[in-house]
């Protein structure tokens, strides 16, 4: 898989891995600031952004995409910064290739099975989002705002709708709008996206101490709960957990100054 990427700056390599529905575009501001000290690679994961679509979307496949990216660009060792699904990709890659990790920075995701939550299940949230996206008939779409109107029928949160709209692009051949993410395949693989890279996956590696690890948590987010701190410390006993007040799951966009400060604690 030949991933699309953007490259900024000079210095030691730092690779940024976006989350579900995201792309390198969402991290340009943070990437440019980090580029003052690092050679920053901002990638689009498979089935997202400008990277190729595939029928496969597993953490194993995303891990190997990243490994091939390292090999192609001659990256022997790098700091990984991963958000949400990208954080799980980063943790899984680091577990298999510890010799390639300088530091690991995980933004607002824990190494746990989110399918096990009895309330506020991430699976049903994302299932609703992906079903709403699949229901869009782009043959009926004339302007971008038409997409939001249709999404609003099933997705109440305007912030989520606005984030999804960043994935609407115009097809060069048909001149019609389309999704820049592989909605159908993400829906088919949602179970693994939500549940994968948990303690049972990492059981034979625990404790992981061969590289510094920092978790950055948005205090308005429910992705890293207080009880998850024990889990994180079981897997990464030397990990640092940094809290950002007044930030939800997209903490890097909501509180960029505080997020940068947290990243620099590690980097």
Secondary structure, DSSP 8 states (H G I E B T S, - for coil): ----EEEE-SSEEEEEE--TT--GGGGHHHHHHHTTTEEEEEE--TTSTTS---S---HHHHHHHHHHHHHHTT-SSEEEEEETHHHHHHHHHHHH-GGGEEEEEEES--SS-GGG-SSS-HHHHHHHHHHHHHT--GGG-SSHHHHHHHHHTT---HHHHHHHHTTEEE-TTT-SEEESS-HHHHHHTHHHHHH-S-HHHHTTT-S--SSEEEEEEETT-SSS-TTHHHHHHHH-TT-EEEEETT--TTHHHHSHHHHHHHHHHH-
